[in-house]
Amino acid sequence: MWPVRNTLKAVVALLAVLALCAPLMLWSTETPTSLVDRAAATVTVPPTVVVPTSGSALDSTTTTTAVEPEEPQPSTTTTTEPLRITVAAVGDVLTHMPIVNSARNAKDGTYDFRPVFAPVAPYLKGADYAVANLETRLAGADKGYSGYPRFNSPEQLGYSLRAVGFDLIATANNHSLDMGYEGIVTTLDNLDRAALDHVGTYRSSAEQAQPFVANIEGINVGFVNYTATLNGLVAPKDKQYAVNRLDVEAVVQEAARCRLWGAEVVIALLHFGNEYEREPSTAQREISQELLARGVDVIIGSHPHVVQPIEHVLQYSERKVTDKYVVYSLGNFVSAQRWRYSDSGLVAYVHMERRGLRTYVTGVSYMPVYVQRSTITGRTTYRVVPVLPGVTPESDLPLSSADEARMTAVWEELRPLLYNPDEGIAPLDRADLAR
């Protein structure tokens, strides 16, 4: 029995071995993939979004719902464009009697100065804010209209200035007291009626003490206005506030008040320098350097009746560099002066931009203007026309050959005096106003 039992056990063992080895005997003859190869393999499955509908993500009872994915959205980077503004400034509005008479309507005795400024109006309205130096008074007809040496012009001049694009009038200059203190008050009243802002002369000490800060398209700009001379005239002793007299400490203090009222840039409108001199005086340079070092960002000058240079000044303080500019004189904007250099002037464009929390002055561009005098209509008329190469002024009066020759000469006279693009000083690019 023993041999038979052992034989049965051997058969059973053999069958067990065959059962275990059968899968191996049937395995593919191809080379097997290694574990490393399997780990590196990419498995593509239909994209689904698994959204838990109840319970925790670790809860074994959580059910899931497969949904179609949304169309992928392109990734974008959000950037904030700098906020940019342009302030235009012109020189002396010097309305001699020939200009006043040319604006008079003989039928009803009213005055309209808008045609005088119409050719240049688009270049004022294209700026975000425009400033003029009013070198006459609007003291009323009862004081009589007059030119040099004591100026008084019709109040309609204010309405015309507003209509052609001006926003702010600087009233502190050597003719501020031509019609006395009462003339200052009436002038300011008339500017208010014309919806024009004004700085430089005042009706009360409280009015003088309040700084002027204009919000221009979101950027706060402070303006101060001072004159170095009053042609020997003096304000009443109890009304010394009537006119801002040029004093460095006074300008610095007012600039500081403008900052307290939120001004990001301070522009000083200064009536200073020597008449008919094309280069700034030593006093102009010294005053400008000190004011730029003590809180003023831009100085715009008037009084010489001719154009003087524009300078770029770098200020270094508190580990930062600040670009500042001084326009020593804009010359005449409108006048009856016909001699060389005084029959023309400048519109200066101060460009500013806010980047982040700081506002910068980025440059000053310029456009010459020429005062056209014409008798083609049978009476003497005046037009302020822009001077830009390749641009024909849009005027109701044709330009004579003498006008065209003089405008060419004006451009050639001013280019070497002003052109400095490396310092941010260059002719106006009209695209800067197309907004």
C-alpha positions as a Markdown table, in Angstrom:
| # | Residue | x | y | z |
|---|---|---|---|---|
| 1 | Met | 0.0 | 0.0 | 0.0 |
| 2 | Trp | 2.8 | 2.3 | 0.7 |
| 3 | Pro | 4.1 | 2.5 | -2.8 |
| 4 | Val | 0.6 | 3.1 | -4.1 |
| 5 | Arg | -0.1 | 5.9 | -1.6 |
| 6 | Asn | 3.2 | 7.6 | -2.4 |
| 7 | Thr | 2.4 | 7.4 | -6.1 |
| 8 | Leu | -1.0 | 9.1 | -5.6 |
| 9 | Lys | 0.7 | 11.9 | -3.6 |
| 10 | Ala | 3.2 | 12.5 | -6.4 |
| 11 | Val | 0.4 | 12.7 | -9.0 |
| 12 | Val | -1.5 | 15.3 | -7.0 |
| 13 | Ala | 1.6 | 17.4 | -6.5 |
| 14 | Leu | 2.3 | 17.3 | -10.2 |
| 15 | Leu | -1.2 | 18.5 | -11.0 |
| 16 | Ala | -0.8 | 21.4 | -8.6 |
| 17 | Val | 2.4 | 22.5 | -10.2 |
| 18 | Leu | 0.9 | 22.4 | -13.6 |
| 19 | Ala | -2.1 | 24.5 | -12.5 |
| 20 | Leu | 0.3 | 27.1 | -11.1 |
| 21 | Cys | 2.6 | 27.3 | -14.1 |
| 22 | Ala | -0.1 | 27.3 | -16.8 |
| 23 | Pro | -0.4 | 31.2 | -17.0 |
| 24 | Leu | 3.4 | 31.5 | -17.3 |
| 25 | Met | 3.4 | 29.0 | -20.2 |
| 26 | Leu | 0.7 | 31.1 | -22.0 |
| 27 | Trp | 2.5 | 34.6 | -21.4 |
| 28 | Ser | 3.4 | 36.8 | -24.5 |
| 29 | Thr | 6.8 | 36.3 | -25.9 |
| 30 | Glu | 7.2 | 40.2 | -26.1 |
| 31 | Thr | 9.7 | 41.9 | -23.8 |
| 32 | Pro | 7.8 | 43.0 | -20.7 |
| 33 | Thr | 7.5 | 46.7 | -19.7 |
| 34 | Ser | 9.5 | 47.6 | -16.7 |
| 35 | Leu | 8.1 | 49.3 | -13.6 |
| 36 | Val | 10.0 | 52.5 | -14.6 |
| 37 | Asp | 8.5 | 52.3 | -18.1 |
| 38 | Arg | 5.0 | 51.9 | -16.7 |
| 39 | Ala | 5.5 | 54.9 | -14.3 |
| 40 | Ala | 6.5 | 57.1 | -17.3 |
| 41 | Ala | 3.6 | 56.1 | -19.5 |
| 42 | Thr | 0.9 | 58.7 | -20.3 |
| 43 | Val | -2.7 | 57.6 | -19.9 |
| 44 | Thr | -5.2 | 59.8 | -21.8 |
| 45 | Val | -8.7 | 59.9 | -20.4 |
| 46 | Pro | -11.7 | 62.2 | -21.3 |
| 47 | Pro | -11.5 | 65.4 | -19.3 |
| 48 | Thr | -14.0 | 65.7 | -16.5 |
| 49 | Val | -14.6 | 68.0 | -13.6 |
| 50 | Val | -15.4 | 66.2 | -10.4 |
| 51 | Val | -17.7 | 68.2 | -8.2 |
| 52 | Pro | -18.4 | 67.0 | -4.7 |
| 53 | Thr | -22.2 | 67.0 | -4.0 |
| 54 | Ser | -22.2 | 66.1 | -0.4 |
| 55 | Gly | -20.0 | 65.4 | 2.5 |
| 56 | Ser | -16.2 | 65.7 | 2.8 |
| 57 | Ala | -13.8 | 64.9 | 0.1 |
| 58 | Leu | -12.4 | 62.2 | 2.3 |
| 59 | Asp | -15.9 | 60.7 | 3.0 |
| 60 | Ser | -16.1 | 57.3 | 1.3 |
| 61 | Thr | -19.8 | 57.9 | 0.7 |
| 62 | Thr | -19.2 | 61.0 | -1.4 |
| 63 | Thr | -20.8 | 60.8 | -4.8 |
| 64 | Thr | -19.4 | 62.7 | -7.9 |
| 65 | Thr | -20.8 | 64.1 | -11.0 |
| 66 | Ala | -18.9 | 64.3 | -14.2 |
| 67 | Val | -19.6 | 67.5 | -16.2 |
| 68 | Glu | -18.2 | 68.9 | -19.5 |
| 69 | Pro | -15.4 | 71.4 | -18.9 |
| 70 | Glu | -16.0 | 75.1 | -19.7 |
| 71 | Glu | -14.2 | 76.7 | -22.7 |
| 72 | Pro | -10.7 | 77.6 | -21.3 |
| 73 | Gln | -10.3 | 81.4 | -20.9 |
| 74 | Pro | -7.1 | 83.1 | -22.1 |
| 75 | Ser | -4.9 | 84.4 | -19.3 |
| 76 | Thr | -4.6 | 88.2 | -19.2 |
| 77 | Thr | -2.4 | 90.6 | -17.2 |
| 78 | Thr | -4.1 | 93.7 | -16.0 |
| 79 | Thr | -2.1 | 96.9 | -16.3 |
| 80 | Thr | -3.1 | 100.5 | -15.4 |
| 81 | Glu | -2.3 | 103.1 | -18.0 |
| 82 | Pro | -0.7 | 106.3 | -16.7 |
| 83 | Leu | -3.1 | 109.2 | -16.3 |
| 84 | Arg | -2.0 | 112.0 | -18.6 |
| 85 | Ile | -3.0 | 115.7 | -18.8 |
| 86 | Thr | -1.8 | 118.8 | -20.7 |
| 87 | Val | -2.0 | 122.4 | -19.5 |
| 88 | Ala | -1.7 | 125.1 | -22.1 |
| 89 | Ala | -0.4 | 128.5 | -21.2 |
| 90 | Val | -0.3 | 131.7 | -23.3 |
| 91 | Gly | 1.5 | 135.0 | -22.8 |
| 92 | Asp | 0.2 | 138.6 | -22.6 |
| 93 | Val | -3.4 | 139.4 | -23.6 |
| 94 | Leu | -2.5 | 143.0 | -24.4 |
| 95 | Thr | -5.6 | 144.5 | -26.0 |
| 96 | His | -4.5 | 147.9 | -27.3 |
| 97 | Met | -7.2 | 150.1 | -28.5 |
| 98 | Pro | -6.8 | 149.1 | -32.2 |
| 99 | Ile | -7.7 | 145.6 | -31.2 |
| 100 | Val | -10.6 | 146.7 | -29.0 |
| 101 | Asn | -12.0 | 148.9 | -31.8 |
| 102 | Ser | -11.7 | 146.0 | -34.3 |
| 103 | Ala | -13.9 | 143.8 | -32.1 |
| 104 | Arg | -16.7 | 146.5 | -31.9 |
| 105 | Asn | -20.0 | 146.0 | -33.7 |
| 106 | Ala | -20.7 | 149.4 | -35.2 |
| 107 | Lys | -24.5 | 148.6 | -35.3 |
| 108 | Asp | -25.2 | 148.0 | -31.7 |
| 109 | Gly | -21.9 | 149.0 | -29.9 |
| 110 | Thr | -21.2 | 145.5 | -28.5 |
| 111 | Tyr | -17.8 | 143.8 | -28.6 |
| 112 | Asp | -16.9 | 140.3 | -29.7 |
| 113 | Phe | -13.3 | 139.2 | -29.5 |
| 114 | Arg | -13.9 | 135.5 | -30.5 |
| 115 | Pro | -13.0 | 136.0 | -34.1 |
| 116 | Val | -9.6 | 137.4 | -33.0 |
| 117 | Phe | -8.8 | 134.1 | -31.3 |
| 118 | Ala | -10.7 | 131.7 | -33.5 |
| 119 | Pro | -7.8 | 130.4 | -35.6 |
| 120 | Val | -5.9 | 129.3 | -32.4 |
| 121 | Ala | -9.0 | 128.1 | -30.5 |
| 122 | Pro | -8.7 | 124.4 | -31.4 |
| 123 | Tyr | -5.2 | 124.4 | -30.0 |
| 124 | Leu | -6.5 | 125.7 | -26.7 |
| 125 | Lys | -9.6 | 123.5 | -26.5 |
| 126 | Gly | -7.5 | 120.5 | -27.2 |
| 127 | Ala | -5.6 | 120.9 | -24.0 |
| 128 | Asp | -7.2 | 119.8 | -20.7 |
| 129 | Tyr | -6.8 | 123.2 | -19.1 |
| 130 | Ala | -5.7 | 126.6 | -20.6 |
| 131 | Val | -4.2 | 129.7 | -18.9 |
| 132 | Ala | -3.8 | 133.3 | -20.0 |
| 133 | Asn | -2.1 | 136.4 | -18.6 |
| 134 | Leu | -4.7 | 139.2 | -18.7 |
| 135 | Glu | -2.6 | 142.4 | -19.1 |
| 136 | Thr | -5.6 | 144.7 | -19.1 |
| 137 | Arg | -8.6 | 145.3 | -16.7 |
| 138 | Leu | -12.3 | 144.6 | -17.2 |
| 139 | Ala | -13.3 | 147.5 | -15.0 |
| 140 | Gly | -16.5 | 148.6 | -16.8 |
| 141 | Ala | -17.5 | 151.0 | -19.5 |
| 142 | Asp | -18.0 | 153.8 | -17.0 |
| 143 | Lys | -14.2 | 154.1 | -16.5 |
| 144 | Gly | -13.7 | 154.3 | -20.2 |
| 145 | Tyr | -11.9 | 151.9 | -22.5 |
| 146 | Ser | -8.3 | 152.6 | -22.9 |
| 147 | Gly | -4.9 | 151.1 | -24.0 |
| 148 | Tyr | -1.4 | 152.0 | -23.0 |
| 149 | Pro | -0.4 | 153.1 | -20.4 |
| 150 | Arg | -3.6 | 152.4 | -18.4 |
| 151 | Phe | -5.5 | 149.5 | -19.9 |
| 152 | Asn | -9.2 | 148.9 | -19.6 |
| 153 | Ser | -11.1 | 146.6 | -22.0 |
| 154 | Pro | -14.8 | 145.6 | -22.4 |
| 155 | Glu | -16.1 | 142.9 | -20.2 |
| 156 | Gln | -17.0 | 140.9 | -23.3 |
| 157 | Leu | -13.3 | 140.1 | -23.5 |
| 158 | Gly | -13.8 | 137.7 | -20.6 |
| 159 | Tyr | -16.7 | 135.9 | -22.3 |
| 160 | Ser | -14.7 | 135.6 | -25.5 |
| 161 | Leu | -11.6 | 134.1 | -23.7 |
| 162 | Arg | -13.9 | 131.5 | -22.1 |
| 163 | Ala | -15.6 | 130.7 | -25.4 |
| 164 | Val | -12.3 | 129.9 | -27.2 |
| 165 | Gly | -11.1 | 127.5 | -24.5 |
| 166 | Phe | -9.5 | 129.4 | -21.6 |
| 167 | Asp | -10.1 | 128.2 | -18.0 |
| 168 | Leu | -7.8 | 130.3 | -15.8 |
| 169 | Ile | -6.8 | 133.9 | -15.9 |
| 170 | Ala | -3.6 | 135.2 | -14.2 |
| 171 | Thr | -4.4 | 138.8 | -13.1 |
| 172 | Ala | -1.2 | 139.8 | -11.2 |
| 173 | Asn | 0.9 | 141.9 | -13.6 |
| 174 | Asn | 2.2 | 145.4 | -14.0 |
| 175 | His | -1.2 | 146.6 | -15.1 |
| 176 | Ser | -3.2 | 145.2 | -12.1 |
| 177 | Leu | -3.8 | 148.6 | -10.6 |
| 178 | Asp | -4.4 | 150.5 | -13.8 |
| 179 | Met | -8.0 | 151.1 | -12.7 |
| 180 | Gly | -7.3 | 151.2 | -9.0 |
| 181 | Tyr | -8.5 | 148.8 | -6.4 |
| 182 | Glu | -12.1 | 149.2 | -7.7 |
| 183 | Gly | -10.9 | 148.0 | -11.1 |
| 184 | Ile | -9.5 | 144.9 | -9.5 |
| 185 | Val | -12.8 | 144.1 | -7.9 |
| 186 | Thr | -14.9 | 144.7 | -11.0 |
| 187 | Thr | -12.4 | 142.7 | -13.1 |
| 188 | Leu | -12.8 | 139.7 | -10.9 |
| 189 | Asp | -16.5 | 140.1 | -10.8 |
| 190 | Asn | -16.6 | 140.0 | -14.6 |
| 191 | Leu | -14.3 | 137.0 | -14.8 |
| 192 | Asp | -16.7 | 135.2 | -12.4 |
| 193 | Arg | -19.6 | 136.0 | -14.6 |
| 194 | Ala | -17.7 | 134.6 | -17.5 |
| 195 | Ala | -17.1 | 131.4 | -15.5 |
| 196 | Leu | -13.3 | 131.9 | -15.6 |
| 197 | Asp | -11.0 | 130.9 | -12.7 |
| 198 | His | -8.5 | 133.6 | -11.6 |
| 199 | Val | -5.4 | 134.0 | -9.4 |
| 200 | Gly | -3.1 | 136.8 | -8.5 |
| 201 | Thr | -5.4 | 139.6 | -7.5 |
| 202 | Tyr | -8.1 | 139.5 | -4.7 |
| 203 | Arg | -11.1 | 141.2 | -3.2 |
| 204 | Ser | -10.3 | 140.3 | 0.4 |
| 205 | Ser | -7.5 | 138.9 | 2.6 |
| 206 | Ala | -9.5 | 135.7 | 3.0 |
| 207 | Glu | -9.7 | 135.3 | -0.7 |
| 208 | Gln | -5.9 | 135.7 | -1.0 |
| 209 | Ala | -5.2 | 133.2 | 1.8 |
| 210 | Gln | -7.1 | 130.4 | 0.0 |
| 211 | Pro | -4.8 | 128.5 | -2.4 |
| 212 | Phe | -6.0 | 127.7 | -5.9 |
| 213 | Val | -5.9 | 124.0 | -6.8 |
| 214 | Ala | -7.6 | 122.8 | -9.9 |
| 215 | Asn | -8.7 | 119.2 | -10.4 |
| 216 | Ile | -7.8 | 118.5 | -14.0 |
| 217 | Glu | -9.1 | 115.2 | -15.2 |
| 218 | Gly | -8.2 | 113.6 | -11.9 |
| 219 | Ile | -4.8 | 115.3 | -11.3 |
| 220 | Asn | -4.7 | 118.2 | -8.8 |
| 221 | Val | -2.6 | 121.2 | -10.0 |
| 222 | Gly | -1.9 | 124.2 | -7.9 |
| 223 | Phe | -1.4 | 127.7 | -9.5 |
| 224 | Val | 0.2 | 130.7 | -8.0 |
| 225 | Asn | 0.5 | 134.1 | -9.7 |
| 226 | Tyr | 2.9 | 137.0 | -8.7 |
| 227 | Thr | 4.2 | 140.2 | -10.3 |
| 228 | Ala | 7.5 | 141.9 | -9.9 |
| 229 | Thr | 6.2 | 145.4 | -10.8 |
| 230 | Leu | 3.1 | 147.5 | -10.7 |
| 231 | Asn | 4.4 | 150.4 | -12.9 |
| 232 | Gly | 4.9 | 152.5 | -9.8 |
| 233 | Leu | 1.3 | 152.2 | -8.6 |
| 234 | Val | 0.5 | 150.9 | -5.1 |
| 235 | Ala | -2.5 | 149.3 | -3.5 |
| 236 | Pro | -4.3 | 151.0 | -0.6 |
| 237 | Lys | -2.5 | 150.5 | 2.7 |
| 238 | Asp | -5.5 | 148.6 | 4.1 |
| 239 | Lys | -5.7 | 146.4 | 1.0 |
| 240 | Gln | -2.2 | 145.1 | 0.5 |
| 241 | Tyr | -3.8 | 141.7 | -0.3 |
| 242 | Ala | -5.2 | 143.1 | -3.6 |
| 243 | Val | -2.1 | 142.1 | -5.7 |
| 244 | Asn | 0.5 | 139.4 | -5.2 |
| 245 | Arg | 3.9 | 141.0 | -5.3 |
| 246 | Leu | 6.8 | 138.8 | -6.2 |
| 247 | Asp | 8.6 | 137.6 | -3.1 |
| 248 | Val | 10.4 | 134.2 | -3.0 |
| 249 | Glu | 9.2 | 133.4 | 0.5 |
| 250 | Ala | 5.6 | 134.3 | -0.3 |
| 251 | Val | 5.6 | 132.1 | -3.3 |
| 252 | Val | 7.2 | 129.2 | -1.4 |
| 253 | Gln | 4.6 | 129.5 | 1.4 |
| 254 | Glu | 1.7 | 129.5 | -1.1 |
| 255 | Ala | 3.1 | 126.6 | -2.9 |
| 256 | Ala | 3.3 | 124.7 | 0.4 |
| 257 | Arg | -0.4 | 125.6 | 1.1 |
| 258 | Cys | -1.3 | 124.2 | -2.4 |
| 259 | Arg | 0.4 | 121.0 | -1.4 |
| 260 | Leu | -1.7 | 120.9 | 1.8 |
| 261 | Trp | -4.8 | 121.3 | -0.3 |
| 262 | Gly | -3.8 | 118.2 | -2.4 |
| 263 | Ala | -1.7 | 119.7 | -5.3 |
| 264 | Glu | 0.4 | 117.1 | -7.0 |
| 265 | Val | 2.1 | 119.7 | -9.2 |
| 266 | Val | 2.5 | 123.4 | -8.5 |
| 267 | Ile | 2.8 | 125.9 | -11.4 |
| 268 | Ala | 4.0 | 129.5 | -10.7 |
| 269 | Leu | 2.8 | 132.1 | -13.2 |
| 270 | Leu | 5.4 | 134.9 | -12.7 |
| 271 | His | 5.3 | 138.4 | -14.3 |
| 272 | Phe | 9.0 | 139.3 | -14.3 |
| 273 | Gly | 12.0 | 140.1 | -16.4 |
| 274 | Asn | 13.1 | 142.9 | -18.6 |
| 275 | Glu | 10.9 | 144.1 | -21.5 |
| 276 | Tyr | 12.0 | 143.2 | -25.0 |
| 277 | Glu | 15.0 | 141.2 | -23.9 |
| 278 | Arg | 15.2 | 137.7 | -25.5 |
| 279 | Glu | 17.3 | 136.2 | -22.8 |
| 280 | Pro | 16.3 | 136.0 | -19.1 |
| 281 | Ser | 17.9 | 138.3 | -16.7 |
| 282 | Thr | 20.1 | 137.3 | -13.8 |
| 283 | Ala | 17.3 | 138.0 | -11.4 |
| 284 | Gln | 14.9 | 135.8 | -13.4 |
| 285 | Arg | 17.4 | 132.9 | -13.3 |
| 286 | Glu | 18.1 | 133.3 | -9.6 |
| 287 | Ile | 14.4 | 133.5 | -8.6 |
| 288 | Ser | 13.6 | 130.6 | -10.8 |
| 289 | Gln | 16.3 | 128.3 | -9.4 |
| 290 | Glu | 15.3 | 129.0 | -5.8 |
| 291 | Leu | 11.6 | 128.5 | -6.4 |
| 292 | Leu | 12.2 | 125.2 | -8.3 |
| 293 | Ala | 14.4 | 124.0 | -5.4 |
| 294 | Arg | 11.7 | 124.9 | -2.8 |
| 295 | Gly | 8.5 | 123.4 | -4.0 |
| 296 | Val | 7.5 | 124.8 | -7.3 |
| 297 | Asp | 7.5 | 122.4 | -10.3 |
| 298 | Val | 7.0 | 124.6 | -13.3 |
| 299 | Ile | 7.5 | 128.4 | -13.8 |
| 300 | Ile | 5.7 | 130.2 | -16.7 |
| 301 | Gly | 6.8 | 133.7 | -17.2 |
| 302 | Ser | 5.4 | 136.8 | -18.9 |
| 303 | His | 6.1 | 140.6 | -19.2 |
| 304 | Pro | 9.1 | 140.9 | -21.6 |
| 305 | His | 6.7 | 140.9 | -24.6 |
| 306 | Val | 9.1 | 138.6 | -26.5 |
| 307 | Val | 9.7 | 134.9 | -26.2 |
| 308 | Gln | 12.6 | 133.8 | -24.0 |
| 309 | Pro | 14.1 | 130.2 | -23.6 |
| 310 | Ile | 12.6 | 127.2 | -21.9 |
| 311 | Glu | 14.9 | 125.3 | -19.5 |
| 312 | His | 14.7 | 121.8 | -18.0 |
| 313 | Val | 16.0 | 121.6 | -14.4 |
| 314 | Leu | 16.7 | 118.4 | -12.5 |
| 315 | Gln | 16.2 | 118.5 | -8.8 |
| 316 | Tyr | 17.7 | 115.9 | -6.5 |
| 317 | Ser | 16.1 | 115.3 | -3.1 |
| 318 | Glu | 15.1 | 112.5 | -0.8 |
| 319 | Arg | 16.9 | 109.9 | -3.1 |
| 320 | Lys | 14.7 | 110.9 | -6.1 |
| 321 | Val | 15.1 | 112.9 | -9.2 |
| 322 | Thr | 12.4 | 115.4 | -10.2 |
| 323 | Asp | 12.0 | 117.0 | -13.6 |
| 324 | Lys | 11.2 | 120.7 | -13.4 |
| 325 | Tyr | 10.8 | 123.4 | -16.1 |
| 326 | Val | 10.9 | 127.1 | -16.5 |
| 327 | Val | 9.5 | 129.0 | -19.4 |
| 328 | Tyr | 11.1 | 132.4 | -18.9 |
| 329 | Ser | 8.7 | 134.4 | -21.2 |
| 330 | Leu | 5.8 | 133.4 | -23.5 |
| 331 | Gly | 5.9 | 136.8 | -25.3 |
| 332 | Asn | 2.7 | 138.4 | -26.5 |
| 333 | Phe | -0.4 | 136.3 | -27.2 |
| 334 | Val | -2.3 | 139.2 | -28.7 |
| 335 | Ser | -1.2 | 142.9 | -29.1 |
| 336 | Ala | -1.0 | 145.7 | -31.6 |
| 337 | Gln | 2.8 | 145.7 | -31.4 |
| 338 | Arg | 4.0 | 145.1 | -34.9 |
| 339 | Trp | 7.8 | 145.1 | -34.5 |
| 340 | Arg | 10.0 | 142.0 | -34.8 |
| 341 | Tyr | 9.7 | 139.5 | -31.9 |
| 342 | Ser | 6.7 | 141.3 | -30.3 |
| 343 | Asp | 4.3 | 140.5 | -33.1 |
| 344 | Ser | 4.4 | 136.9 | -32.0 |
| 345 | Gly | 4.4 | 134.7 | -29.0 |
| 346 | Leu | 4.1 | 131.1 | -27.7 |
| 347 | Val | 1.6 | 128.6 | -26.4 |
| 348 | Ala | 3.4 | 126.3 | -24.0 |
| 349 | Tyr | 2.0 | 122.9 | -23.2 |
| 350 | Val | 3.0 | 121.4 | -19.9 |
| 351 | His | 2.6 | 117.6 | -20.0 |
| 352 | Met | 2.0 | 115.7 | -16.8 |
| 353 | Glu | 1.3 | 112.1 | -16.0 |
| 354 | Arg | 0.5 | 110.1 | -12.8 |
| 355 | Arg | 2.3 | 106.7 | -12.6 |
| 356 | Gly | 1.3 | 104.8 | -9.5 |
| 357 | Leu | 1.1 | 107.3 | -6.6 |
| 358 | Arg | 3.4 | 109.9 | -8.0 |
| 359 | Thr | 2.7 | 112.6 | -10.7 |
| 360 | Tyr | 5.5 | 113.7 | -13.0 |
| 361 | Val | 6.1 | 116.6 | -15.3 |
| 362 | Thr | 7.2 | 114.8 | -18.5 |
| 363 | Gly | 8.0 | 117.7 | -20.7 |
| 364 | Val | 7.0 | 121.1 | -22.3 |
| 365 | Ser | 6.0 | 121.4 | -25.9 |
| 366 | Tyr | 5.4 | 124.7 | -27.7 |
| 367 | Met | 3.6 | 126.2 | -30.6 |
| 368 | Pro | 4.4 | 129.8 | -31.9 |
| 369 | Val | 1.6 | 132.1 | -32.7 |
| 370 | Tyr | 1.6 | 135.2 | -34.9 |
| 371 | Val | -0.8 | 138.2 | -34.7 |
| 372 | Gln | -2.1 | 138.8 | -38.2 |
| 373 | Arg | -3.2 | 142.4 | -39.0 |
| 374 | Ser | -5.5 | 142.8 | -42.0 |
| 375 | Thr | -7.4 | 145.5 | -43.8 |
| 376 | Ile | -8.9 | 143.3 | -46.4 |
| 377 | Thr | -12.4 | 143.9 | -45.1 |
| 378 | Gly | -12.1 | 147.7 | -45.2 |
| 379 | Arg | -11.4 | 147.9 | -41.5 |
| 380 | Thr | -8.4 | 146.9 | -39.4 |
| 381 | Thr | -8.8 | 143.4 | -38.0 |
| 382 | Tyr | -6.6 | 141.1 | -36.0 |
| 383 | Arg | -6.3 | 137.3 | -35.8 |
| 384 | Val | -4.0 | 135.1 | -33.6 |
| 385 | Val | -2.9 | 132.3 | -35.9 |
| 386 | Pro | -0.8 | 129.2 | -35.1 |
| 387 | Val | 2.6 | 128.8 | -36.6 |
| 388 | Leu | 3.4 | 125.2 | -37.5 |
| 389 | Pro | 5.3 | 123.9 | -40.6 |
| 390 | Gly | 2.9 | 122.4 | -43.1 |
| 391 | Val | -0.2 | 123.6 | -41.3 |
| 392 | Thr | -2.4 | 126.2 | -43.0 |
| 393 | Pro | -4.3 | 128.2 | -40.3 |
| 394 | Glu | -8.1 | 128.0 | -40.4 |
| 395 | Ser | -8.9 | 131.7 | -40.6 |
| 396 | Asp | -11.7 | 133.8 | -42.1 |
| 397 | Leu | -9.0 | 136.1 | -43.4 |
| 398 | Pro | -6.6 | 135.1 | -46.1 |
| 399 | Leu | -2.9 | 135.3 | -45.3 |
| 400 | Ser | -0.9 | 137.8 | -47.4 |
| 401 | Ser | 2.5 | 137.0 | -48.8 |
| 402 | Ala | 3.9 | 139.3 | -46.1 |
| 403 | Asp | 2.1 | 137.3 | -43.4 |
| 404 | Glu | 3.4 | 134.0 | -44.7 |
| 405 | Ala | 6.9 | 135.4 | -44.9 |
| 406 | Arg | 6.7 | 136.7 | -41.4 |
| 407 | Met | 5.3 | 133.4 | -40.0 |
| 408 | Thr | 8.2 | 131.5 | -41.6 |
| 409 | Ala | 10.6 | 134.0 | -40.0 |
| 410 | Val | 8.9 | 133.5 | -36.6 |
| 411 | Trp | 9.5 | 129.8 | -36.8 |
| 412 | Glu | 13.1 | 130.2 | -37.7 |
| 413 | Glu | 13.7 | 132.8 | -35.0 |
| 414 | Leu | 12.3 | 130.6 | -32.3 |
| 415 | Arg | 13.6 | 127.2 | -33.2 |
| 416 | Pro | 17.2 | 127.8 | -32.1 |
| 417 | Leu | 15.9 | 129.6 | -29.0 |
| 418 | Leu | 13.7 | 126.7 | -27.9 |
| 419 | Tyr | 14.3 | 123.4 | -29.6 |
| 420 | Asn | 15.8 | 120.9 | -27.2 |
| 421 | Pro | 14.1 | 117.5 | -27.5 |
| 422 | Asp | 16.7 | 115.7 | -25.4 |
| 423 | Glu | 15.4 | 117.7 | -22.5 |
| 424 | Gly | 11.7 | 117.2 | -23.2 |
| 425 | Ile | 11.4 | 120.6 | -25.0 |
| 426 | Ala | 10.0 | 120.2 | -28.6 |
| 427 | Pro | 7.4 | 121.6 | -30.9 |
| 428 | Leu | 3.8 | 120.6 | -30.3 |
| 429 | Asp | 2.7 | 117.2 | -31.7 |
| 430 | Arg | -0.9 | 117.8 | -32.5 |
| 431 | Ala | -1.6 | 114.2 | -31.7 |
| 432 | Asp | -1.1 | 115.1 | -28.0 |
| 433 | Leu | -4.2 | 117.2 | -28.2 |
| 434 | Ala | -6.4 | 114.7 | -30.1 |
| 435 | Arg | -8.3 | 113.2 | -27.2 |
